[in-house]
């Protein structure tokens, strides 16, 4: 449930007159919200004050909103390392108990090049959150649902295909978490993959923007049956038995 839908539910729950509703909406529109006193708190309090909404109705709306947006707390994580490492890697490991943190005991050449390890397969985990690309609001405000109709953006960055066998991308929506599992060649040969994320790094790092326009390209890599171990093994096998078929010329979807 996105914020626009929440506002519609609140308005439709009001049992007072249309004039009272219009008065409250106008009052809220003129108000300058500041954390933690926001537009929705102001709207609900005024509707209750008008007698057209009860506290029980408010609690029902609140409970429904919380249950339909289980991942909003993830959008409140401000530290990139906290999101990328503490959350994403832990989430992935929770999906498969056989995945281990790498060390020189299991890989004598390991020196921090990748994140996780599974039976000799080197895994890099990247994560991004789906947000409204046309909004300048904080992440938790512009967070979007999986079935959104808005233009969204996710940026998977600091990609180093040369150092891993398989990528696991964690895509966080406000109501769902999606995993895409692909091998390093499939990432590197993706038509939207951009080498040289930072000036002067001579192509050692890349990035790939996922938007509402190209997300369908990743459908084949989406984890569907919750068997992450099998998905990782299949991705690694694809790397060794065939080359990736590239659909169309490479291009940057943000510079059109």
N, C-alpha and C positions, 0 to 999 in steps of 0.2 A: 504494500500500500504506500503510494507516494503522497507527498504533502498536498498536492492538488486534490487527490481523492479524499484525503482526510478532511479537508475543508468542506468538500461537498457533503460528506457524511454528517459533519457537524451542523451544517445549514439545514439539511433535510430532516434532522432530528428535532429541530426547533418547532414547537407546537403553538407558538404565539402568532401574532398578526404579521402580515408582510411588511407593514410600516415599521413595526418594532424591529424586525430582522434587518430591514434596510438602514434603520438608524444605527444599529450596532455595527453593521458592516462598514458604514461610512465613518463611524467613530474609530474603528480599528484601522481603517485605511489611512486616516490622518495621524495615527499614533506613530511615534518613533520607538520601535522596540529595541531593547538592550538586554543582553543575557543577565540573569536567567528569566527575565520577564519578557515573553515573546508574544507574537501575534496570536497564537492559538490559545494561550493562557488568557489573554485579554478578551478574545472572542467568546470563549466558554463562560468566563466569569460574568460577562455582560448579558449573555443569553440566559443564564441562570437568574441573574438579577431582574430580568424582564419577566420571569415567571414562565417562560416557554420551554425551559429545559430543567430537568431534575438532576440532583447529584448522582442518582443511580444511573441515569442515562449517560452522564459524563464518565462514570466508572466503567460502564459497558464499552463505550467508545475507546477508552484508554486501554482496556484489557485486549480488545480486538486489535488495536494498532500495535501493541507490544508483541502479540503472538504472530502477527503477519510481517513483522520486521525484526527477525531474530538477530540480524547481523549489523544493526546500526552501531553497536558499540565498537565494531571494528573500524568504522569510519571516523571514530573519535580518537583513534590512535594517531598521534602526531609525529612520533619519532619513526623515520623510515626503517631503521634497524629493528625497532620493536615490532613493526608490521611485517617486514620481510623475513626476518629471522625467527623471532620469538613466536609470532603467530603462524606464518605460512609453513615454515619447516616443521613445527610441532604438529600442525594440522595434518600435513602429509604423512608424518610418521605415525600418527594416530590411525591412519587408514590402512597401514600395513606394518605389522610388528616385525617383519623381517628386514625392513629398511634400517640401516645403521648409520651412525655418524662416522665419517671416514677418519682413519688414523694411519700412521706408518706401520702399524701392526698388520693391517689388512691390505695396505697399498704402500709399498716402500718408497714410491715416488711422490706420495702425497705431500703437498705443501700449501694447502688451502685453495686449490684451483676450483674445487666443486663443493657441493653442500652435503650430499648423501650418497650412500653406497648400497647396492643390492646385488649380491652374488657376482661381483666383478663389473657390474654396470655402474658407471659414474653418472650421478644425477645432479642437475642444477635446478633449484627451485626459484621461480620468480612469481611475484604476486602483484596484482593491481586491483583497484576499486573502480567500479563503474559509476561515473558521475556525469552530470549534465554539462556538456562541453560549452554551452552558451551561458553558464552561470559563474559568477565570481563569489558566490556564497561559500561558507565553510563546507568541508567535505560532508559532514553529517546532514547538512541541509540539502545539498545537491546530489545526495546518494540516490541511485535509481534502482528500480525493480528489474527482474529478468525480462519481463514482458513489456517494458516501457515503450512508449511511442516517441520518446524524446531522442534527440541526437546525443549520443553518449561517447565517451572516450575512456580508453584504458591504455596506459603506456607500459609496456614491458621493456625495461631498459637494462643497460650494463650486461648485455648478452655476449657471452664468449663461447660460441659453439666449438671452438678448437679445444676446449678443456673438458668437455663432457660428452657422454654418449646420448643421454636422454634429458630433455627438459620436461619439468612439470610446471605448468602455469596455473596459478590459483587466481581465479577471477571471482571477486567478491561483489555480489549484488546485495541490496538491503534485505532481500528475502531468500536468497539462495547463494550457494557457493559452488562454482563449476570448476572442474579440473580438466585441463587439456594436456594430454601426454603425447609427446612427439620426439623424434630423435633430432640430433643436432643438425643433420643435413636438411631435414624438412624445415627447420627454422631458417637456416642459412639461405636456402633456395626459395623461401617464400617471397612472392612478388612484392610484398610490402616491407620486407626486411631492409633496414637502412644501416649500412656499415659506417663506422666512424662516428659514434654518438657524440664524442667531444672533440673539439678542434685539437689537432695535433696528435691524436692517439693512433694514427695510421691504420685505422680499421680494426684495431684489437678489440674494440667493444662496439656492439650494435644495439639497435632498438627496433621495436615493432609496435605501431599504434593499432589497436583494435577499436573499431567504431561500429555503429549500427550499419554501416555500409559494407563492411567486410567480415563481420563476425561469422557469417555463414561458411566462410572458407575453413573454419576450424571445427566444423560439425563432426567430421570424420574422426577427429582426435579426442572428442569429449568422452570422459569416463562415464559409462552408462550403468554398468552392472556392479559397481563398487569394488571390483576385483582389481585393485591398483597394481598388485604384483604382476598379474598377467598382462596388464596394459603396458607396464614398463618393459617386460620381456618382449612383447610383440613389437614395440617401438624400436627397441635395440636390434631386433632381428631384421626389421625393414631396412635398417641402415646398411646391413651387410649383404642383402640379397638383391637390392634394386636401387636405381636412382629415382629421385622424385620427379614426377611430371609437373612442370611449371605451367600454371594457367595464366597465359597472358604475359605482357612485359612487366618488368619491375617498375613500381611507381610509389610515390609517397602520397598516401591518401589525404594528408593534411595540406599539401601544396598542389592544388589542382587548377 
